[in-house]
Amino acid sequence: MTLLERVEQALDTIRPYLETDGGNVSIEEITPDNVVKLKLLGTCASCSMSIMTFKAGLEQAIRKSVPEITGVEAINLTDMNDPNAITPNQL
């Protein structure tokens, strides 16, 4: 199984939860140094909880399933300075 397929498989464990709320995620790129770049789709792209979804869901699922991945980035994550953003330390 390729690295891309393994990352997709990890994301598939989270997708049902995203889809329930009208969202999804796509892999935009896996860089040569094994950094996954994700794009949040649908309601996830503008959700105030997207930081939590990314950190506690997507990033953790990928890192757990694909240890070769050195980093996970979202190209359209809610800005941490957004007054409506919900971050892990707020829970």
GIHUQUI-V78119 format. One record per run of one state. SS is the DSSP state (A for helix, B for strand, O for the rest). FROM is the first residue (numbers start at 1). TO is the last residue. If there is no record, write none. Layout:
ss->SS from->FROM to->TO
ss->SS from->FROM to->TO
This chain:
ss->O from->1 to->2
ss->A from->3 to->20
ss->O from->21 to->22
ss->B from->23 to->30
ss->O from->31 to->34
ss->B from->35 to->42
ss->A from->43 to->45
ss->O from->46 to->49
ss->A from->50 to->65
ss->O from->66 to->70
ss->B from->71 to->74
ss->O from->75 to->87
ss->A from->88 to->90
ss->O from->91 to->91
